[in-house]
Amino acid sequence: MLHLRYFVAVAEELNFSQAARRLHMAASPLSQRIKDLERELGHELFERTTHRVALTPAGTALLPMARDILERVNSIPWRLSEAVRPQLDRLFIGMPAGVHPLLRERVRLLEEGCREVCELKRWPGTSAGLAEAVHDGRLAMALARLPVSDPALEIIEVMREGLGAAVPADRFAGRASVTLEELADLAYVASPNDVTPVYFEEIDARLNAAGVRKRIRINMADYSGSSELISSGIAFSVTMMSPESPMHRYRLDNVAVLPVEDFQPTLSTGLLFRGERVETGGDLSDIAARARRVFDEVITV
């Protein structure tokens, strides 16, 4: 099972270093595990050169089989739970950091709407961790920052939030906006990869292409750490524009959030379900139908 997980990660990333980071291991032992699997199966699964990694015909054939096996194994915990517990009781909805009050109100309405069939409770986590928990059946559903690329999950977009630059206020006093060029001599401060939504990797690449090359990556999930660096005048970050966003609670004095004239990113949030659990006859089909009614329109701020 571990070898198949390693294979799927490399097949999806087509990069041993990226796959190793995803698996929280080093690239060298990952490469050795793939070689072990190739030896056991009697087929080369990847074509490796110094510049690229590609699937061989055998690797291409194995990928859907491996995914299917892993899907079946991952579904065992919640299938077993449902088999020995015929009646729904307490379910959990995952909640990432900084959920906007308007979206939190929708969650409250869903909680009320589900009371006759279950007790719905909230569970905190990072977007990646929450998506994994929905996939594995540990959570019934979750809010998560998009994109989420897991084909086993059904995703309902529920909110779009405009993003701006959190900058030293004294440097941009009296300004209603900034440009990427004006941010180029500041460092972009980003949280660790394991707590940062995938979308922010795209933002990082866009900033780099625009000439924003300096980076500060803090080794903690405390957003107040970013605010300290910005307030001191050496950095900026990207955050939600809406003043009602809980992320603004971390703002210190000498921090302002301004729109970027030549860059208007939008962060989307989705409600995630495991697809087979919400299909007709699935154990969450009723809950999902109630959720679709509550989240019938995308909130835009």
N, C-alpha and C positions, 0 to 999 in steps of 0.2 A: 504493500500500500504506500509506503514512504517513497519507494522508487517511482511509482506512478505519479505521486504528487510532485516529485522533483521533475519528472519528464514533462508534465503538463505546464509547470511554471516556465521551464526553458522554452517549450514549444510556443507558449503564448508571448513571451518576451523576446524570443530569438536573440537573446543576449545573456550570457552566463552571469555577468556581474549584476545586471538588473534582477535576474531571477534569484540570485543568491541573496540580494537585499530583501526581496519579497519574502523569501523563506527564512530570513534571519540567520543566515549561515555564511560561511566564506565560499568564494568561488571555487577554490581548489578541491575541497571535499565534494562539492556539488558535481564538478566535472567527473570525479572518480565514481560517484554513484551512478551517473549516466552511463559510464563505460561498463560498470557492473551489470546494469540492466541490458545493455546491448549484448554483452557476453551471454547473459542468461537467455535472451530471446533469439540469439543467433542472427541479428540484423543490426546494421548501423542505422541509427535513428536521426542523426544530424550530420550535415556536411559542414565542416569547420574550416575556416580560413582565418588569417590574421585580421581580416576586415569584416567578415560576415558569418552568421550562423543561419543555416537553412535546413528545413526538414527534408529528409530523404523520402522516397515513396513509402518505405516501411513506416517512417515516423508519421507521415500524413495519414496512413491507414490506422495507426495505433491511437492517434489523438482522440477521435470520437469514442473509441472503445474505452480508453482510460478515463475520459470525462464521465462516461456513463457509469463505470464502476465506482468512481469516487462519489458521484451524485447519490448512488444507491447506498453506499456506506454512510455518507454524511446524513442521510435521511433516517437512519436507524434510530437515533435517540428520540426524535419527536414522534416517529411512527410507533415506537415501543411505548412511549408515554401515553399516546392516544389509545393504544390497544388496551392498556390496563386502567385507563381513566376515561370512561365513556362520556362523561359530562364535563364541559368546559367550566373552569372555575376562575383562576387568576391568570391573566395574560399580561405580557409586558410590551410596551412600545418604547423603542430606543430613542433617546434625545441627545443630539450633539450639543456642543457649547454654543451659546449665543443665539438661541432660537428667538425670533422676533415675537413680540407680544401678540401681534395679530395671528400668527401661526400657532402660538401657544393657546390662544382662545379657541381655535379650531380643534386642537387636541382635547381641550376641556369639553367641548361639545360632543366629541366622539366618545369620551369617557362616559358622559351622561347618556348618550344614545345606546351604549352597550350594556348598561347596568342590568337589563333584564336577562341577558345571556351570559355575562361574564363580569369579572372585576378587572378593569384595565388599569395598570399601574405603569409609571414611567421609570426608565432605566437609562442612566447616563453613559456616555462613551464617545469615542472618536468615530467619525463617519466610516472609516475602513473597518474598525472593530464592530460597529453596529451592523454593517452590511454582512460581515462574516457570521455574526450571531443569528441574523435572520436566515441566512443560507443554511446554517447548521441546525436551525429549529429551536435555538435557545431563546429567541425573541419571536413573538408573533408578527411584529412589524417594527419598522423604525423610520424615523426621519433621518436623512443623510444628505450631505452636500454632494451634488452631482458634478462630474459624471461618475456613475457606478457601472462597471462593465460586466458584471456577473450575469450570464445568460439564464441562470436559474431563477433570477429575481424578476418580479413584475414591478415596474416603477411608475408611479403617478407623480408628475411634477406638481408641486403645491405652492411654490413661492419663488419669485425672482427678486433679488435685492441688488440695487446699484452699488458699486464699489467706488471708493475714492482713496486719496492718499492722506494718511495721517502724517503731518509734517510739523516741524518746529514752528510754532505760531509767530514768534518774534521775527523769524526770517521772512515770513510771508504775510506780515501785518497788513491789513487793509485789502488783501487780495480775495477775490471771489473764486479763483481757480488757479491751477498751475499747469505747466507743460512737462513732458518727459525730459526735455532738455534741461529744465531748471532743477530736476531731481538728480541729474547725472553725477554730481559731485558728492551726493549723500550716499550712505550705505543703505541697501535694502535689507531690512531685518525680517527674517522668516523664522517660524517655529520649527521644531524638529519634524522630519518627514513623517514619523509615525503618528503625529497629531494634526498635521496639516492636510486639509482636503486636497485631492488630486488636482483639482482645478487650479490651485495656486502654483503648481509646477508649470502650467501653461502661462500663468502671469509672470513667473520668474523668467521664462524663456523670452517672453515679449519685452520685458524690461531690459534683459541682456542685449537683445537685438537693437533696442533704442539707445544703447550706450550706457545704461545703468549697470556697471560691472562690479562694483564693490558689494560684498555681502557680509552680513553678520547673522550667524545662525545660533540662536540661544538654545541651550540644552535643557529646556524645561518647558512645560505646557502652560506656565503662568503668563498670561497676556500682559500683566502689569510690567513684566520685564521689558517688553517691547516699548511700552510707554515711557519707561525710564530713559531708554536710549534716545527716543525721539525728543523728549522734553529737554535733554541735555544738548540737543542741536547737532548730533552727528549722524542721524539716520532718519529714515521714513519707513512706513509700512503701508500695506493695502488693507482697508477695512470697510465695513458697511457704512454707506452714506446716511441712511435714515437715522435721525437723532433719537428715535425710539428704540434702536437696536441695543440689546444688553451689552454689546461690545463697547459702547461708549462709556460704560461704567468704569472701564479701566483707564480712561483718559486722565492725564495729570494736567497741571497748569503748564502752559506753554506748548500745548498740543492742539492743533486744529485739523479738522478733516475737510479737505477740499476736493472738488471734482477735478479730474485731469482732462484738459481740453482735447488732447489727441489720443486718448485712451479711455474708453468707457466700458470697463468690464462689468459683467453681471453674474452674480453667484446664484445658481439655482439650487433649490432644495427639493428632494423627492421623498415620497412615502414608499417604502419598500416592503414587498411581500415575497415569500417563496412561491413561485408560480403554481406549482402543483397543489399547494395548500389552499389556493383561492379559486381554483377551477370548480365547476359544478361537481358537487359531491365531496369536495375537499373540506377538511376540518375547520378552515377559516373562511369558507365561502360567504357565510352570513356576515361575519365581521367585516370582510372586505367590501361587501355591498354597502354596508352602513358607512364605511370610511369614504367610499366613492361619492356618496351623497353629501357628506360633510365637506369634503375637499373637491366640490364640483367645479370651482373656479380657481384659477391660479392667482394668488395674491402678488401684486407688483408694487414695490416701494422704491 
